[in-house]
């Protein structure tokens, strides 16, 4: 099966199907921290996480007095990409843990975003251990206004790797969060990092297989994220010691194809690589050339003739 000539169910295809046009993502800053940084679970963050809390491309809350101002600033930055006068947007709260704040603060923040006339979707990146009942109820209410997506940073199902990267929660916390969100009618997107130290190809495919078989309380979308080694992270210190092997472009694209083949066709693939900020990126440097990555992936997909849901590995 092909989606806009791609052998996988891409986010771009899904948005055009739902809204009749391309929908652009605006990365916003909710001004929050993370239990892995404020001392609740730890103070250094996950081993791969930059000082920007994985939100290095987001607008800065300190420079804008409101979410509305952030949205307007972010849309100006991408104005050249918009091919129509009326853009539609995903308001994406990206930096740190975006449900880790008092409920009144979250309600004001998210309501401003979702009520913006040009925002089609509210997307919130968070941790599965930061979704208490009152927050779930808020998300359920907001979802009646416009679609709400919650993006959960799983990264891996393997507890040994989770301990190494200092994720800070067990796998059952993720599955419980998925169930709670799905019961609330919320779209769930999982983040998976490909290439974490100590993980074999088979271990990575086990993570993707697990996500593809969660059933009715499973994920709606997935982000396949290449491991980036960024300056200033604890992972960079490990890399300097020679402890962090990185993929070649060819190895990575073949691995992504194997992941795609394992996913049910209804799962939307939101990302197949990710962009590391070039000023911070130490390795792999080829990942900074997005056109090269996408072109190589398209070529290998055509050569291998594999579609999402094929369950075919070589």
Secondary structure, DSSP 8 states (H G I E B T S, - for coil): --BTTBSS-BHHHHHHHHHSS-EEEEEE------TTTSSSS-SS--TT--TTTT-TTS--GGG-SSHHHHHHHHHHHTGGG--SSS-EEEEEE-SS-TT-S-HHHHHHHHHHHHTSTTEEEEEEEE-TTS--HHHHHHHHHHTTTSEEEEEEEEE-S-HHHHHHHT--S-HHHHHHHHHHHHHTT-EEEEEEEET-TT--HHHHHHHHHHHHT-GGGS-SEEEEEE--EETTSHHHHHHHTT------HHHHHHHHHHHHHHS-TTSEEEESS----TTTEEE-GGGG-HHHHHHHHHHHHHHHT--TT-----
